[in-house]
Amino acid sequence: MSRRLLLAALLAAAPAPVLAQDFAITNATVAIGDGAEPLHNGTVVVRGGRVVAAGAGIAVPAGIETVDGTGKWVTPGLFSAVTDLGLWDIEALDESNDTSADASPFNAALDVAPALNPASEHIAVSREGGVTRATVAPVHGKSIFAGQGAVIDLGTDPQILTRPRAFQYVELGEAGGRLAGGSRVAAYTALRNALREATEAARLGGTAQRQSDVLLTRADAAALAPVLDGTQPLYVGVERAADIRSVLALKTEFPKLNLVIVGATEGWLVAPEIAAAGVPVVTMPMRDLPANFESLAATMSNTGRMKKAGVKVAIGMFSGHNQPRYAPQQAGNLVALTKMPGAVGLSWGEALAAITSVPAEISGLGGKAGVLAPGAVGDVVLWDGDPLELASAPVEVWIDGVRQPANSRQSRLRARYRDLDEAYLPKAYDW
């Protein structure tokens, strides 16, 4: 067979790309995701993979598929911040775990993008839970720098990268102190030295001879250049109030840093300072107990108090057993918190925004993802009830206007055993 005929045969055998569908969901409770409260009897229209309109009193264009949302809720797809999606299959098995690179000579230059696995079961399970986009962060190895994270979509097609090298991640606080030599003093010295070396490397250019006492590899120094000019955000893992102040102070020496604080268990203690600096926070709201010395002031009111002070706060830090699909439960807990005397939580609209539009904004996709606004990506989830209630679940998920199948290993096992013919069970199951 000639090369031309072989190529034609391969192209014919390849699956056709799935095209975005034009559709409308009507008669549903619609939550835009921008912090506003949900609207009853609303409509969402998606055409060409983009949201065209969402809200009440919207006319449905003739000739497009219409889904009756009576008794159901519609939201933008969930946007999960700081996850490990696509980086591992079995956490304890090194061969399938690409979350960190302990023995690598590189750190800041490490880029998660080539290692992402679109076929990961964790992506499929998260997608069925209503998660449509996420940021994926590396985990530190033996350096305070973990490397460069990415923004992904969770569609079934293999092209999951929305934005590679979307941010650099550095670990400070207790963990950073251990990694840098035993104290926070060493961690901050290592960070400042790395940024100064990167400044010098950028000034000299890629082929120039650097000083003989440099600690960064050439690749790591080059990777930090976009951090210095603010084009690549620097995500900083830190929990203690004093450490948060030290992170904010870095902008005095490096004024172009585009900081994002990750963790901030004691963020409520310095919330006005965080807000004044205009630095957003990604936090885990369920950290309500002092598990270590840097979280002695832990409280479930942390998120609500930071939000009340004017901090842009997203719910995130989904890794390991804290799966992205648990985001609605954590957001719902913050709504329930508003009913407890003395506690500070979030309104329903604010809680949904903390797992949709706010993490999208922090990730550089404000107005483009995590919200049902004209021009935003067609990431839409249809729920069988209030999405922030534990008993509710998605019934349909669209990503970029493409309806997604429910085909994870979990859903297949559920279907297999839901109507199992017990006549064929072995005797061990005969009670």
GIPEVEN-V256689 format. One record per pair of residues at least 4 apart in sequence whose C-alpha atoms are under 6 Angstrom apart, sorted by the first residue. I is the first residue (numbers start at 0). GAP is how many residues later the second one is. D is the distance in whole Angstrom. If there is no record, write none. Layout:
i = {I;I}
gap = {GAP;GAP}
d = {D;D}
This chain:
i = {19;19;19;19;20;20;21;21;21;22;22;22;22;23;23;23;24;24;24;24;24;24;25;25;25;26;26;26;26;27;27;27;27;27;27;28;28;28;28;28;29;29;29;29;29;30;30;31;31;32;32;32;33;33;34;34;34;35;36;41;41;42;42;43;43;44;44;45;45;45;48;48;48;49;49;49;49;50;50;50;50;51;52;71;71;71;72;72;72;73;73;74;75;75;75;75;75;75;76;76;76;76;76;76;76;77;77;77;77;77;78;78;78;78;78;79;79;79;80;80;80;80;81;81;81;81;81;82;82;82;82;82;83;83;85;85;85;86;86;86;87;87;87;88;90;98;98;99;99;99;100;101;101;106;106;106;107;107;107;108;108;108;108;109;109;110;110;111;117;123;124;125;125;126;126;128;131;131;132;132;132;133;133;134;134;135;135;136;137;138;139;141;142;143;143;143;143;144;145;145;146;146;147;147;147;148;148;148;149;149;149;149;150;150;151;151;151;152;154;166;166;166;167;167;168;168;169;170;170;170;171;171;171;172;175;176;176;176;176;177;179;179;180;185;188;197;197;197;200;203;215;215;225;225;226;227;228;229;229;229;232;232;233;233;234;234;235;235;236;236;237;237;238;238;238;238;238;239;239;240;250;258;259;259;259;260;261;261;261;262;264;264;265;265;266;267;267;267;270;270;271;273;274;274;279;280;281;281;281;281;282;282;283;283;283;284;287;287;287;288;289;289;289;300;300;300;300;303;303;303;305;306;313;313;313;314;314;317;317;317;327;327;328;328;330;331;333;333;334;334;334;334;336;337;337;345;345;352;352;353;355;356;356;359;359;359;359;360;360;364;367;367;368;368;376;377;377;377;378;378;378;379;379;380;380;381;381;381;382;382;382;383;383;384;386;396;396;397;397;397;413}
gap = {28;29;381;382;380;381;24;25;42;23;41;42;43;20;21;42;18;19;41;42;43;44;17;42;43;14;15;42;43;13;14;41;42;44;45;10;11;12;13;44;8;9;12;43;44;7;44;339;340;320;324;338;319;323;314;315;318;313;312;13;14;11;12;9;10;7;8;4;5;6;329;351;352;325;326;327;328;323;324;325;327;322;321;311;312;313;309;310;312;307;308;306;294;295;296;303;304;305;53;54;55;293;302;303;304;52;53;54;277;278;54;55;276;277;291;54;236;244;53;54;235;278;53;54;55;234;235;53;54;234;235;236;52;235;30;31;34;11;12;29;8;9;10;7;6;39;40;39;40;41;40;39;40;38;39;40;37;39;112;38;110;111;114;37;38;36;37;37;40;284;283;5;199;4;5;196;21;22;19;20;21;17;18;15;16;13;14;12;8;7;6;37;36;26;27;32;35;25;23;24;21;22;17;19;20;16;17;18;13;14;15;16;11;12;8;9;10;7;244;65;66;67;66;67;65;66;66;5;65;66;4;65;66;65;11;5;6;7;10;4;6;7;5;4;4;23;26;27;4;4;4;5;5;6;5;29;27;26;27;28;25;26;24;25;25;26;25;26;25;26;25;26;24;25;26;27;55;26;54;25;4;20;19;20;21;20;19;20;21;20;30;33;31;32;4;34;37;38;35;38;37;5;35;36;32;32;31;32;33;34;32;33;31;32;33;15;10;11;12;9;5;6;8;4;42;43;44;40;41;42;5;4;40;44;45;39;40;4;5;6;4;60;59;61;20;56;11;12;10;11;12;13;8;6;7;4;5;4;5;4;14;13;14;5;6;9;10;4;5;4;8;9;7;8;23;21;22;23;19;20;21;17;18;15;16;12;13;14;10;11;12;8;9;7;5;6;7;4;5;6;4}
d = {6;5;5;5;5;6;6;4;6;5;5;5;6;5;4;5;5;5;6;5;6;6;4;5;5;4;5;5;5;5;5;4;5;5;5;5;4;6;6;5;5;5;5;6;5;4;5;6;5;5;6;5;6;6;4;5;5;5;5;5;4;6;5;6;4;5;5;5;4;5;5;5;4;6;6;5;4;5;6;5;5;5;5;6;5;5;6;5;6;6;5;5;5;5;6;6;5;6;6;6;5;6;5;5;6;6;4;6;6;5;5;5;6;5;6;4;6;6;6;5;5;6;5;5;5;6;5;5;6;6;5;5;5;5;5;5;6;5;5;6;5;4;6;6;6;5;5;5;6;5;5;4;6;6;6;6;5;4;5;6;6;5;5;5;6;6;5;6;6;5;6;5;5;5;6;5;6;5;6;4;6;6;5;6;4;5;5;4;6;5;4;6;6;5;5;5;6;4;5;6;6;6;5;5;4;5;6;5;6;5;5;5;5;5;5;5;5;5;6;5;5;6;5;6;6;5;5;5;6;5;4;6;6;5;6;5;4;4;5;4;5;5;6;6;6;5;6;6;6;6;6;6;5;5;5;6;5;5;5;5;5;6;6;5;5;6;5;6;5;6;6;6;5;4;5;6;6;5;5;5;4;6;6;5;6;5;6;5;6;5;6;6;6;6;6;5;6;5;5;6;6;6;5;5;5;5;6;5;6;6;5;6;6;6;6;6;5;4;5;5;5;4;6;6;6;5;6;5;4;6;5;5;5;6;5;6;6;5;5;5;6;5;6;6;5;5;5;5;6;5;6;6;5;6;5;6;6;5;6;5;4;4;5;5;5;6;6;5;4;6;4;6;6;6;5;6;4;5;5;4;5;6;5;6;5;6;6;5;6;4;5;6;6;5;6;6;6;5;4;6;6}
